[in-house]
Amino acid sequence: MKPLQILAAVGGVTLVVLGTVLGLTNPNQEAYEQYAVEQLSLYLKDEVCKQAPTKLGFLQLDSEIVQRQCRSLVDTGRPQIQGIISETTERQNWLLFSIYRTDLDINSLLPAYEFETLGVFQKFYTYQARQK
């Protein structure tokens, strides 16, 4: 066998193996939803809860208590968060990888966001997150 033929055969086998591995490790919608719920919950706890109002009319609340209650509400609301993500996500399955587009536009009181995430090798990489 000539070196070029050997190289072509090795390259072909490598492509088939890589394609098979990619196909077998392409994460599904449920895995994405779990990932997205975790990421959104962390964001809400780290960013939104820190900005929670501590003054209600003439009443001044302790910021630590407000933040603790806010984080607790986020944990309690995880099933609802997953439902919202499930309803607002579109998956494009390319067999070797998937692209997930989530359009979070819950109500007029909260800002709307768009997320695009690549799912490959049982991992997720959010490459675009922007406020609308």
Secondary structure, DSSP 4 states (H G I P E B T S, - for coil): --HHHHHHHHHHHHHHHHHHHHHHT---HHHHHHHHHHHHHHHIIIIIGGG---EETTEEPPHHHHHHHHHHHHHHTHHHHHHHHHHHEEEEE-SS-EEEEEEE---TTS--EEEEEEEETTEEEEEEEEE-
